[in-house]
């Protein structure tokens, strides 16, 4: 009413900018224009037919850091950002001739590592199975590296893995564009950060492996997960990927077929969204099989199966979905038309493998192993991916309940990613470089869909035809819960793949040179934007995209005359895979091998393990080989390094005459002194400058990898009766460290610093002695004092400064001060009717405790709480504590093993839930017999004489007046403390514990 009397126009401005968001270094904002404004006081509407808006940029012309600019993000930016051309033209050629590291990173990636376009993180025992996929991705032009989990840490958490990815993003010369997680969630964990507004539990997500820039939840990397349980399943998935990429099924043109499945439901827009997609795809010439349950044309399970078995490139679904992980029952998959995990066995699509856009609720709930439910069922995405004789190559879907409106725009965004003119008013039409245009890799399609959804639905506060208004917590949930099961770098084929004609020289000289490559179609027409990659073994030399003439130049630098591979890749064509041979006329000499001597004899000084360790002096013997066709005469080799952490003391050696094909060891050894500050895994680059008496010069690169200790925090425990430090306590803290490096650490000490002034290390130094590689050590105890003023349940961060001789390391960890407390209020009641009031009252009385709606957070701490209050709520919006659930087991254990003091309230928790809803039966441990469900008859509650409630009388005013009836067990210590005086049945019962200190109400 006050607003409608205001003499002011709303909106108050004609234009505005949304909050700043960051996508891989690029700051973006949504420009909002308000051509219509209203003055309610004057009842006047203003409509502007034409507006001129000026945008100014205060940060200069560098819109995105050069290091972060990725060719794989160019299509996303070109389709999403209105002033994309302001970014300037991207580089079409990338050289990796200096990047000679192994394809499997064994150094944690935090030393001299060049980076990766595609970073694969996997359990150690799956690395070998991944090599065929990693090498294929490398040969298609993605600098690819595998990091075994053990290189990140022992049993790394989701935060540990995210920290590693963040380091790579911040420090690597080539920061990851794609991150592929391999393994189910019990191997590579998901994040649980945010409470889902419907489930009231935390949402499982891989999103936060990708949010590496800015403070928003917009992903800066394309992330996906090959969720498998073992190497057999992994080999199945990789076999499907390689078949699809290298030799797709081409007996029929199934690449022109799309499945659109939906459900016609009043008040929802499942079919409306699907029809929008249908109109556009048929306009592009695609055959769309519409399966609309309860709609026109009609749809069915048989129709869905027939469509997939006949071959489709995309299987799109808009409707409801479900997971057996939700409530531990039911089916997982699509509701209408029904297509569940149980139907996947009926698929016979073989190598005609689609990608699923499963835009519904829960069908991608892939974290059943760790979601704290008492059951574990595989998601639809996992089942399709692992299917051995068909199934799918990947699935985008939600891990929990998702939301209409959001989902409809998300789905449309996927298709605008693939077809940039899907929405002609959006950026993306009219690309001006070969990298701009459609997005075909699935990681990009997922991210783009989320950005589109945010722009189209969230920023304007909703959009037609949807009646709903977006809410911040739901927006966050949508970003969290939609994840991709599959390889995010996999590209979808949207056309029948024809062959490429690729012209390149059959040979190249040894050493660095450039070659020109031309690509045409079968008719000889030049093809623009084809990605060319060239390399040797596991080394990628360079990547380039063809220009409008179909040509590109590639840099090569072979040092040995082994086969060079060259690949031409585009998802709409068959890949070209060719070879080039390095040739040499005359002599050509390079490093063949090297041997390290650190045995402290001669000029060497070290521990004799044959590895470069910090502070050692090495004798380095080098063997060279003549790969050429003529003898190399009077060869000498000068060893050079520009690295300040290594000093070459003896740099020149004689190799003499070397016949063609022969190898010769130097007459003596090179001598290098290594800095004592070298870190584990640090690569020291070396160049051997070889010359002959005939005037030849050859530069041959090699390197040394430092083997040093890498000391990190591992675990800790408090030596106290309750294994925790309470306010006012002085206690010993034992900290275990791990040596994740490749060399022993001697004379190890650690200094402990507290980042909270209320927790003071009285003894701050611990000694560990010698710690061998891949081992842990427990030091002498630290002693901590916690001030009485610190609150219970306060996390305190510590810095552990570890030293070993001249080497120093630093790590952090946290301890909870005062585990437990006076009370814990667990309030799963959806209405939260009494839990907050109980907590507020206890706080006002000076008790210290916690309030939570998620008991799993406190499972380990329950024994440390003096009392627990559980509020399950009243029918018909109450909470059932399921039988055999972790929360039921934890609460029962608290009663039976930790002194009781558990208060439990709920209208149906005693009689109705155990009998009808698979609820846990708490009655025996409370000394209660439930006698009836109760009817609508609870109006008054009265205390009982002889108990602490004597004289209390309350009028009941809850959500409804249904309440289970109950009686004390005969012969138990239970007594009635509240009854309904009007109908005469019991409302509250306490279990009196008389075993120790007289009457003490226990439950």
Residue pairs with C-beta under 8 A, 6 or more apart in sequence:
3 40
4 40
4 41
5 40
5 41
6 39
6 40
6 41
7 39
7 41
7 42
8 39
8 41
9 37
9 38
9 39
9 44
9 46
10 37
10 38
10 39
10 40
11 34
11 37
12 37
13 34
14 33
14 34
14 35
14 37
14 48
14 51
14 53
15 31
15 32
15 33
15 34
15 51
15 53
16 31
16 32
16 34
17 29
17 30
17 31
17 32
18 29
18 30
18 31
18 32
18 459
19 29
19 216
20 27
20 28
20 29
20 214
21 27
21 28
21 29
21 214
21 216
21 218
22 28
22 213
22 214
22 216
22 218
22 220
23 73
23 76
23 77
23 213
23 218
23 219
23 220
23 451
24 64
24 68
24 70
24 73
24 213
24 220
24 221
25 64
25 65
25 68
25 69
25 213
25 220
26 63
26 64
26 77
26 81
26 87
27 59
27 63
27 214
28 80
28 81
30 455
30 459
31 53
31 55
31 82
32 459
32 460
33 51
33 53
35 47
35 48
35 49
35 51
36 45
36 46
36 47
36 48
37 45
37 46
38 44
38 45
38 46
39 45
39 46
57 63
61 86
61 88
63 86
63 87
64 87
67 173
67 175
68 175
68 213
69 87
69 90
69 91
70 117
70 175
70 177
71 90
71 91
71 94
71 435
71 545
72 117
72 177
72 178
72 222
72 441
72 444
72 489
73 177
73 444
74 90
74 433
74 435
74 436
75 417
75 435
75 436
75 437
75 438
75 439
75 444
76 417
76 439
76 444
76 447
76 448
76 451
77 84
77 87
78 84
78 420
78 427
78 428
78 431
78 435
78 436
78 437
79 416
79 417
79 420
79 426
79 427
79 428
79 437
79 438
79 439
79 448
80 427
80 428
80 448
80 451
80 452
80 455
81 87
81 427
82 427
84 427
84 436
85 432
89 432
89 433
90 433
90 435
92 433
92 434
92 435
92 544
92 545
92 547
92 552
93 542
93 543
93 544
93 545
93 552
93 553
93 554
93 555
94 542
94 543
94 544
95 541
95 542
95 555
96 114
96 143
96 535
96 539
96 540
96 541
96 542
96 543
97 512
97 541
97 542
97 555
97 556
97 557
98 114
98 701
99 114
99 115
99 143
99 174
99 539
99 540
100 539
100 701
100 703
101 113
101 114
101 145
101 683
102 538
103 131
103 134
103 135
103 138
103 144
103 145
103 146
103 538
104 127
104 131
104 145
104 146
104 147
104 148
105 113
105 145
105 146
105 147
105 148
105 151
106 148
106 151
106 681
107 113
107 151
107 680
107 681
107 705
108 147
108 151
108 152
108 164
108 680
108 681
108 710
108 740
109 145
109 147
109 151
109 164
109 167
109 168
109 172
109 681
110 167
110 171
110 679
110 681
111 679
111 680
111 681
111 682
111 683
111 706
112 681
112 682
112 683
112 684
112 685
113 145
113 172
113 681
113 683
114 143
114 172
114 173
114 174
115 143
115 145
115 168
115 172
115 173
115 174
115 175
115 176
116 143
116 144
116 145
116 168
116 172
116 174
116 176
117 142
117 143
117 144
117 174
117 176
117 177
117 178
117 489
118 134
118 137
118 142
118 143
118 144
118 145
118 176
118 177
118 178
118 179
118 180
118 489
119 145
119 147
119 165
119 168
119 176
119 178
119 179
119 180
120 130
120 133
120 134
120 144
120 145
120 146
120 147
120 179
120 180
120 182
121 146
121 147
121 149
121 152
121 161
121 164
121 165
121 179
121 180
121 181
121 182
121 188
122 130
122 146
122 147
122 148
122 149
122 181
122 182
122 183
122 188
123 148
123 149
123 182
123 183
123 187
123 188
124 148
124 149
124 150
125 231
126 182
126 183
126 228
126 231
126 234
127 146
127 148
129 231
129 234
129 235
129 238
130 146
130 182
130 234
130 238
131 146
132 238
132 242
133 238
133 241
133 242
133 487
134 144
134 145
134 146
135 144
135 538
136 242
136 245
136 246
137 144
137 489
138 144
138 533
138 535
138 538
138 540
139 533
139 535
139 565
139 567
139 577
140 245
140 531
140 533
140 567
140 569
140 575
141 531
141 532
141 533
141 540
141 543
141 567
141 569
142 178
142 489
143 174
143 540
147 164
149 156
149 161
149 187
149 188
151 740
152 160
152 161
152 164
153 160
153 712
153 740
154 714
154 738
154 740
156 164
157 189
158 189
158 190
158 191
158 192
158 208
158 209
159 191
161 181
161 188
161 189
161 209
162 191
162 208
162 209
165 176
165 179
165 209
165 212
165 221
166 212
168 175
168 176
169 175
169 176
169 212
169 213
169 220
169 221
170 212
176 221
177 221
177 222
178 221
178 222
178 223
178 224
178 441
178 443
178 488
178 489
179 209
179 210
179 221
179 222
179 223
179 224
179 488
180 223
180 224
180 225
180 226
180 487
180 488
180 489
181 188
181 206
181 209
181 223
181 224
181 225
181 226
182 188
182 225
182 226
182 228
182 234
183 225
183 226
183 227
183 228
184 227
184 228
184 229
184 366
184 369
184 382
185 204
185 227
185 366
185 367
185 369
185 370
186 369
186 370
188 225
189 370
190 204
190 205
190 206
190 367
190 370
191 204
191 205
191 206
191 207
191 208
191 209
192 202
192 203
192 204
192 205
193 202
193 203
193 205
193 208
193 480
194 202
194 203
194 473
194 476
194 477
194 480
195 201
195 202
195 203
195 853
195 854
196 202
196 203
196 400
196 401
196 477
196 480
196 481
197 471
197 473
197 474
197 477
198 400
198 401
199 326
199 400
199 401
200 828
200 830
200 853
200 854
201 371
201 372
201 854
201 856
202 854
203 399
203 400
203 477
203 480
203 481
204 365
204 366
204 367
204 370
204 371
204 399
204 400
205 399
205 480
205 481
205 483
206 223
206 224
206 225
206 483
207 217
207 219
207 223
207 479
207 480
207 483
209 221
209 223
210 219
210 220
210 221
210 222
210 223
210 447
211 217
211 218
211 219
211 220
212 220
212 221
213 220
214 220
217 476
217 479
217 480
218 450
218 451
218 454
218 479
219 447
219 450
221 443
222 441
222 442
222 443
222 444
222 446
222 447
222 488
222 489
223 443
223 483
223 484
223 488
224 394
224 442
224 443
224 446
224 483
224 484
224 485
224 486
224 487
224 488
224 489
224 490
225 366
225 483
225 484
225 485
225 486
226 234
226 237
226 385
226 485
226 486
226 487
227 366
227 379
227 381
227 382
227 385
227 485
228 234
228 237
228 385
228 386
233 386
236 386
236 388
237 385
237 386
240 351
240 353
240 391
240 393
241 393
241 487
241 490
243 351
244 351
244 353
244 393
244 490
244 493
245 490
245 575
246 575
246 577
247 574
248 351
248 493
248 497
248 574
249 311
249 350
249 351
249 352
250 496
250 497
252 311
252 352
253 496
254 310
254 311
254 312
254 313
254 352
255 313
255 493
255 494
255 495
255 496
255 497
256 285
256 286
256 287
256 313
256 495
256 496
257 286
257 287
257 288
257 289
257 307
257 310
257 311
257 312
257 313
258 281
258 286
258 287
258 288
258 289
258 312
258 313
258 314
258 315
258 316
259 288
259 289
259 291
259 304
259 307
259 308
259 312
259 314
259 315
259 316
259 354
260 274
260 277
260 278
260 288
260 289
260 290
260 291
260 316
261 274
261 290
261 291
261 292
261 293
261 299
261 304
261 315
261 316
261 317
261 318
261 319
261 334
261 337
261 339
262 270
262 271
262 273
262 274
262 290
262 291
262 292
262 293
262 295
262 299
262 317
262 318
262 319
262 336
263 270
263 271
263 292
263 293
263 294
263 295
263 318
263 319
263 320
263 335
263 336
263 337
264 270
264 271
264 292
264 293
264 294
264 295
264 296
265 294
265 319
265 336
268 404
269 404
269 405
269 408
269 465
269 466
270 318
270 319
270 408
271 292
271 295
271 318
272 408
272 465
273 318
273 408
273 411
273 412
274 290
274 292
274 316
274 318
276 412
277 288
277 316
277 411
277 412
277 415
278 288
278 290
280 415
280 419
280 422
281 288
281 415
282 288
284 419
289 303
289 307
289 310
289 312
290 297
290 299
291 297
291 298
291 299
291 300
291 303
291 304
291 307
291 337
292 298
292 299
293 299
293 300
293 319
293 336
293 337
294 336
299 336
299 337
300 337
301 337
301 338
301 339
301 343
303 337
304 315
304 334
304 337
304 339
304 343
305 339
305 343
305 346
305 347
307 315
308 315
308 347
308 349
308 354
308 390
309 347
309 348
309 349
309 390
310 349
310 352
311 349
311 352
312 352
312 354
313 354
313 355
313 492
313 493
313 494
314 354
314 355
314 356
314 357
314 492
315 354
315 355
315 356
315 357
315 358
315 392
316 356
316 357
316 359
316 411
317 334
317 339
317 356
317 357
317 358
317 359
317 360
318 359
318 360
318 407
318 408
318 411
319 334
319 335
319 336
319 360
320 334
320 335
320 336
320 360
320 361
321 333
321 334
321 335
321 358
321 360
321 361
321 362
321 363
321 380
321 397
321 398
322 330
322 331
322 332
322 333
322 335
322 361
322 362
322 363
323 330
323 332
323 361
323 362
323 363
323 365
323 368
323 377
323 379
324 330
324 331
324 332
324 375
324 377
325 332
325 362
325 365
325 368
325 371
325 373
325 375
325 376
325 377
326 362
326 365
326 373
326 400
326 401
328 373
328 374
328 375
328 882
331 338
331 340
331 341
331 342
332 340
332 341
332 362
332 363
332 365
332 377
332 378
332 379
332 380
332 383
333 339
333 340
333 341
333 343
333 363
333 380
334 340
334 358
334 360
334 363
334 380
335 360
340 380
341 377
341 378
341 380
341 383
344 380
344 383
344 384
344 387
344 391
345 387
347 387
347 389
347 390
347 391
348 389
348 390
349 390
349 391
350 389
350 390
352 390
353 390
353 391
353 392
353 393
354 392
354 393
355 392
355 393
355 394
355 395
355 396
355 442
355 486
355 492
356 380
356 381
356 384
356 392
356 394
356 395
356 396
356 397
357 395
357 396
357 411
357 414
358 364
358 380
358 381
358 395
358 396
358 397
358 398
359 396
359 397
359 398
359 402
359 407
359 408
359 410
359 411
360 397
360 398
360 402
360 407
361 398
361 400
361 401
361 402
362 398
362 399
362 400
362 401
362 402
363 379
363 380
363 381
363 395
363 397
363 398
364 379
364 380
364 381
364 395
364 396
364 397
364 398
364 399
364 482
364 483
364 485
365 371
365 377
365 379
365 398
365 399
365 400
366 378
366 379
366 381
366 382
366 399
366 483
366 485
367 399
368 375
368 376
368 377
368 378
368 379
369 376
372 856
372 886
373 885
374 882
374 884
374 885
374 886
378 386
379 395
379 397
379 399
379 485
380 395
380 397
381 392
381 394
381 395
381 397
381 485
381 486
382 485
383 391
384 391
384 392
384 395
385 391
385 392
385 393
385 394
385 395
385 485
385 486
392 486
393 486
393 490
394 442
394 484
394 485
394 486
394 487
394 490
395 484
395 485
395 486
396 414
396 442
396 445
396 446
396 449
396 482
396 483
396 484
396 485
397 482
397 483
397 485
398 481
398 482
399 480
399 481
399 482
399 483
400 477
400 481
402 477
402 478
402 481
402 482
403 468
403 474
403 477
403 478
404 466
404 468
405 457
405 462
405 466
405 468
405 470
406 453
406 457
406 458
406 470
406 474
406 475
406 478
407 478
408 466
409 452
409 453
409 456
409 457
409 463
410 449
410 450
410 452
410 453
410 478
410 482
411 449
412 422
412 423
412 452
412 456
413 448
413 449
413 450
413 451
413 452
413 453
413 456
414 445
414 446
414 448
414 449
415 422
416 422
416 423
416 426
416 428
416 448
416 452
417 438
417 439
417 444
417 445
417 448
417 449
417 452
418 438
418 439
418 440
418 445
418 492
418 494
419 438
420 426
420 428
420 429
420 431
420 437
420 438
421 428
421 429
428 437
431 437
434 528
434 529
434 545
434 546
434 547
435 529
435 545
437 529
439 445
439 448
440 491
440 492
440 494
440 571
441 488
441 489
441 490
441 491
441 492
442 484
442 486
442 487
442 488
442 490
442 491
442 492
443 484
443 488
443 489
444 488
445 492
446 482
446 483
446 484
446 488
449 482
450 478
450 479
450 482
453 478
454 475
456 463
457 463
457 466
457 470
458 470
458 475
461 469
461 470
462 468
462 469
462 470
491 571
492 571
493 571
493 572
494 571
494 572
495 572
497 571
497 572
497 573
497 574
498 521
498 522
498 573
498 574
499 522
499 573
499 574
499 576
500 519
500 520
500 521
500 527
500 530
500 568
500 570
500 573
500 574
500 575
500 576
501 519
501 520
501 521
501 522
501 524
502 517
502 518
502 519
502 566
502 568
502 576
502 578
503 517
503 518
503 519
503 520
504 515
504 516
504 517
504 518
504 566
504 578
504 580
505 515
505 580
506 580
506 581
507 580
507 581
507 582
507 583
508 515
508 556
508 558
508 564
508 580
508 581
508 582
508 583
509 582
509 583
509 584
509 585
510 558
510 559
510 560
510 561
510 582
510 583
510 584
510 588
510 590
510 627
510 628
511 557
511 558
511 559
511 588
511 698
511 699
512 555
512 556
512 557
513 555
513 556
513 557
514 553
514 554
514 555
514 556
515 534
515 553
515 554
515 556
515 580
516 551
516 552
516 553
517 532
517 544
517 546
517 551
517 552
517 553
517 554
517 566
517 568
518 526
518 546
518 549
518 550
518 551
519 526
519 527
519 530
519 532
519 546
519 550
519 551
519 552
519 568
519 576
520 526
520 527
520 550
521 527
521 573
525 550
526 546
526 548
526 549
526 550
526 551
527 546
527 550
527 570
527 573
528 545
528 546
528 547
528 548
528 550
529 545
529 546
529 570
530 545
530 546
530 550
530 552
530 568
530 569
530 570
530 573
531 543
531 544
531 545
531 568
531 569
531 570
532 543
532 544
532 545
532 546
532 552
532 554
532 566
532 567
532 568
532 569
533 540
533 542
533 543
533 566
533 567
533 569
534 540
534 541
534 542
534 554
534 555
534 556
534 564
534 565
534 566
534 567
534 580
535 541
535 564
535 565
536 556
536 558
536 560
536 562
536 563
536 564
536 565
537 562
541 554
541 555
541 556
541 557
541 564
542 554
542 555
542 556
544 552
544 553
544 554
545 552
546 552
554 566
556 564
556 580
558 564
558 582
559 590
559 591
559 700
559 701
560 582
560 590
560 627
561 581
561 582
561 583
561 584
561 588
561 627
562 582
563 579
563 580
563 581
564 579
564 580
564 581
564 582
565 577
565 578
565 579
565 580
566 576
566 577
566 578
566 579
566 580
567 575
567 576
567 577
567 578
568 575
568 576
569 575
569 576
584 627
584 628
584 629
585 628
585 629
585 630
586 628
586 629
586 630
586 696
587 626
587 628
587 629
587 630
587 631
587 632
587 658
587 660
587 692
587 694
587 696
588 626
588 627
588 628
588 632
588 698
589 624
589 625
589 626
589 627
589 628
589 632
589 635
589 655
589 658
589 690
589 692
589 696
589 698
589 700
590 624
590 625
590 627
590 690
590 698
590 700
591 622
591 623
591 624
591 688
591 700
591 701
591 702
592 623
592 624
592 625
592 663
593 622
593 623
594 620
594 621
594 622
594 623
594 702
595 620
595 621
595 622
595 623
596 610
596 611
596 612
596 618
596 619
596 620
596 704
597 604
597 610
597 618
597 619
597 620
597 621
597 669
598 604
598 605
598 606
598 607
598 608
598 609
598 610
598 611
598 612
598 613
598 616
598 617
598 618
598 619
599 606
599 608
600 606
600 608
602 619
602 669
603 617
603 619
603 649
603 650
603 669
603 671
604 616
604 617
604 618
604 619
604 671
605 616
605 617
606 613
606 616
606 617
606 618
607 613
607 616
609 707
609 743
611 707
611 742
611 743
612 618
612 674
612 678
612 684
612 704
612 705
612 706
612 707
613 674
613 678
613 706
613 707
613 708
613 743
614 674
614 675
614 676
614 677
614 678
614 706
614 708
614 743
614 806
614 807
615 674
615 675
615 676
615 678
615 805
615 806
616 673
616 674
617 649
617 671
617 672
617 673
617 674
618 671
618 672
618 673
618 674
618 704
619 669
619 670
619 671
620 639
620 669
620 670
620 671
620 672
620 704
621 665
621 666
621 669
621 670
622 637
622 639
622 653
622 665
622 666
622 670
622 688
622 702
623 663
623 664
623 665
623 666
624 635
624 637
624 655
624 658
624 663
624 664
624 666
624 688
624 690
624 700
625 658
625 661
625 662
625 663
625 664
626 632
626 658
626 659
626 660
626 661
626 662
626 663
627 661
628 660
629 660
630 660
631 657
631 658
631 659
631 660
632 657
632 658
632 692
632 694
632 696
633 657
633 692
633 693
633 694
634 656
634 657
634 692
634 693
635 654
635 655
635 656
635 657
635 658
635 664
635 690
635 691
635 692
636 652
636 653
636 654
636 655
636 690
636 691
637 652
637 653
637 654
637 655
637 666
637 688
637 689
637 690
637 691
638 651
638 652
638 688
638 689
638 690
638 691
639 648
639 651
639 652
639 653
639 670
639 672
639 686
639 687
639 688
639 689
640 648
640 651
640 686
640 687
640 688
640 689
641 648
641 672
641 684
641 685
641 686
641 687
642 685
643 684
643 685
644 675
645 674
645 675
645 677
645 678
645 682
645 684
646 672
646 673
646 674
646 675
646 684
646 704
647 672
647 673
648 670
648 671
648 672
649 671
649 672
649 673
650 668
650 669
650 670
650 671
651 670
653 666
653 667
653 668
653 669
653 670
654 666
654 667
654 668
655 664
655 665
655 666
655 667
655 690
656 664
656 667
658 664
672 704
674 684
674 706
676 805
676 806
676 807
677 806
677 807
678 684
678 706
678 708
679 706
679 708
679 710
679 807
680 706
680 707
680 708
680 709
680 710
680 740
680 741
680 742
680 743
681 705
681 706
681 708
681 710
681 741
681 742
682 705
682 706
682 708
683 703
683 704
683 705
683 706
684 703
684 704
684 705
684 706
685 701
685 703
686 701
686 702
686 703
686 704
687 699
687 700
687 701
687 702
688 699
688 700
688 701
688 702
689 697
689 698
689 699
690 696
690 697
690 698
690 699
690 700
691 697
691 698
707 741
707 742
707 743
708 741
708 742
708 743
708 807
709 739
709 741
709 743
709 744
709 745
709 771
709 773
709 804
709 807
709 809
710 739
710 740
710 741
710 742
710 809
711 737
711 738
711 739
711 740
711 741
711 745
711 748
711 771
711 802
711 804
711 807
711 809
711 811
712 737
712 738
712 740
712 802
712 809
712 811
713 735
713 737
713 738
713 800
713 811
713 812
713 813
714 736
714 737
714 738
714 776
715 735
715 736
715 776
716 733
716 734
716 735
716 736
716 813
716 815
717 723
717 733
717 734
718 724
718 725
718 731
718 732
718 733
718 734
718 815
719 731
719 732
719 733
719 734
719 781
720 729
720 731
720 732
722 819
722 864
723 819
724 816
724 817
724 818
724 819
724 820
724 864
725 731
725 733
725 759
725 784
725 786
725 815
725 817
725 818
726 786
726 792
726 817
726 818
726 819
727 786
727 787
727 788
727 789
727 790
727 791
727 792
727 817
727 818
728 786
728 787
728 788
729 785
729 786
730 762
730 783
730 784
730 785
730 786
731 783
731 784
732 781
732 782
732 783
732 784
733 752
733 781
733 782
733 783
733 784
733 815
734 778
734 779
734 781
734 782
735 750
735 752
735 766
735 778
735 779
735 782
735 800
735 813
736 776
736 777
736 778
736 779
737 748
737 750
737 768
737 771
737 776
737 777
737 779
737 800
737 802
738 775
738 776
739 745
739 771
739 772
739 773
739 774
739 775
739 776
739 777
740 774
741 773
742 773
743 773
744 770
744 771
744 772
744 773
745 770
745 771
745 804
745 807
746 769
746 770
746 804
746 805
747 769
747 770
747 804
747 805
748 767
748 768
748 769
748 770
748 771
748 777
748 779
748 802
748 803
748 804
749 765
749 766
749 767
749 768
749 802
749 803
749 804
750 765
750 766
750 768
750 779
750 800
750 801
750 802
750 803
751 764
751 765
751 800
751 801
751 803
752 761
752 764
752 765
752 766
752 782
752 798
752 799
752 800
752 801
753 761
753 764
753 798
753 799
753 800
753 801
754 760
754 761
754 784
754 796
754 797
754 798
755 796
755 797
755 798
755 799
756 790
756 794
756 796
756 797
758 786
758 787
758 789
758 790
758 794
758 796
759 784
759 785
759 786
759 787
759 790
759 796
759 815
759 817
760 784
760 785
760 787
761 782
761 783
761 784
762 783
762 784
762 785
763 781
763 782
763 783
764 782
765 782
766 779
766 780
766 781
766 782
767 779
767 780
768 777
768 778
768 779
769 777
771 777
771 804
786 817
786 818
790 817
790 818
791 817
791 818
791 848
792 817
792 818
792 819
792 820
792 821
792 822
792 848
792 849
793 816
793 817
793 818
793 819
793 820
793 821
793 848
793 850
794 816
794 817
794 818
795 814
795 815
795 816
795 817
796 814
796 815
796 816
796 817
797 812
797 813
797 814
798 812
798 813
798 814
798 815
799 810
799 811
799 812
800 810
800 811
800 812
800 813
801 808
801 809
801 810
802 808
802 809
802 810
802 811
803 809
816 861
818 848
819 861
819 864
820 861
820 862
820 863
820 864
820 865
820 866
821 847
821 848
821 849
821 850
821 864
821 865
821 866
822 842
822 847
822 848
822 849
822 865
822 866
822 867
823 839
823 842
823 847
823 849
823 850
823 865
823 866
823 867
823 868
823 869
824 849
824 850
824 851
824 852
824 858
824 861
824 862
824 865
824 867
824 868
824 869
825 835
825 836
825 838
825 839
825 842
825 849
825 850
825 851
825 852
825 868
825 869
825 871
826 835
826 852
826 853
826 855
826 858
826 868
826 869
826 870
826 871
826 887
827 834
827 835
827 836
827 851
827 852
827 853
827 871
828 853
828 855
828 870
828 871
828 872
828 873
828 879
828 881
829 835
829 871
829 872
829 873
829 874
829 878
829 879
829 906
830 873
830 877
830 878
830 879
831 873
831 874
831 877
831 959
832 853
832 871
833 871
833 873
833 874
833 958
833 959
834 871
834 905
835 851
835 853
835 869
835 871
836 851
838 869
838 871
839 849
839 851
842 849
843 849
849 865
849 867
850 858
850 865
852 858
855 887
855 890
855 891
856 886
856 887
858 865
859 886
859 890
862 868
862 890
862 891
862 893
862 894
862 898
863 894
863 897
863 898
866 901
867 901
867 902
867 903
868 891
868 894
868 901
868 902
868 903
869 902
869 903
870 881
870 891
870 902
870 903
870 904
870 905
870 906
871 905
871 906
872 878
872 879
872 880
872 881
872 904
872 905
872 906
872 907
872 908
872 909
873 879
873 906
873 907
873 959
874 906
874 907
874 908
874 958
874 959
874 960
874 962
874 963
875 907
875 908
875 912
875 960
875 962
876 960
877 959
878 906
878 907
878 908
879 906
880 908
880 909
880 913
880 917
880 918
880 919
881 887
881 888
881 891
881 909
881 913
881 919
881 920
881 922
882 888
882 918
882 919
882 920
883 914
883 918
883 919
883 920
883 921
884 920
885 920
888 920
891 902
891 904
891 920
891 922
892 920
892 922
892 925
894 900
894 902
895 902
895 925
895 926
895 1003
896 925
899 1002
900 991
900 993
900 1002
900 1003
901 1002
901 1003
902 1002
902 1003
903 1003
904 922
904 926
904 1003
906 913
907 934
907 958
907 960
907 962
907 963
907 964
908 917
908 919
908 933
908 962
908 964
909 919
909 922
909 964
910 922
910 923
910 928
910 930
910 964
910 966
911 930
911 931
911 932
911 933
911 934
911 964
911 965
911 966
912 919
912 933
912 964
913 919
913 920
914 920
914 921
914 923
914 930
922 928
923 929
923 930
923 966
924 969
925 1003
926 974
926 989
926 991
926 1003
927 968
927 969
927 972
927 973
927 974
927 989
927 991
927 1003
928 966
928 967
928 968
928 969
928 974
928 989
929 966
929 967
929 968
929 969
930 964
930 965
930 966
931 965
931 966
931 967
932 964
932 965
932 985
933 962
933 964
933 965
934 962
934 963
934 964
934 965
934 985
935 962
936 960
936 961
936 962
937 961
937 980
937 982
937 983
938 956
938 958
938 961
938 962
938 963
938 980
938 983
938 987
939 955
939 956
939 961
939 980
939 982
940 953
940 954
940 955
940 956
940 980
940 981
940 982
941 952
941 953
941 954
941 955
941 956
941 978
941 979
941 980
941 987
941 988
942 952
942 953
942 954
942 978
942 979
942 980
942 981
943 949
943 950
943 951
943 952
943 953
943 977
943 978
944 950
944 975
944 976
944 977
944 978
944 979
947 975
947 976
947 977
947 990
948 977
948 1001
949 977
949 978
949 988
952 978
963 980
963 987
965 985
965 986
966 986
966 989
967 986
967 989
968 974
968 975
968 976
968 986
968 989
972 991
973 991
973 992
973 993
973 994
973 1002
974 989
974 990
974 991
974 992
975 989
975 990
975 992
976 986
976 988
976 989
977 988
977 989
977 990
977 1001
978 986
978 987
978 988
979 985
979 986
979 987
979 988
980 986
980 987
990 1001
990 1002
990 1003
991 1001
991 1002
991 1003
992 999
992 1000
992 1001
992 1002
993 1000
993 1001
993 1002
994 1000
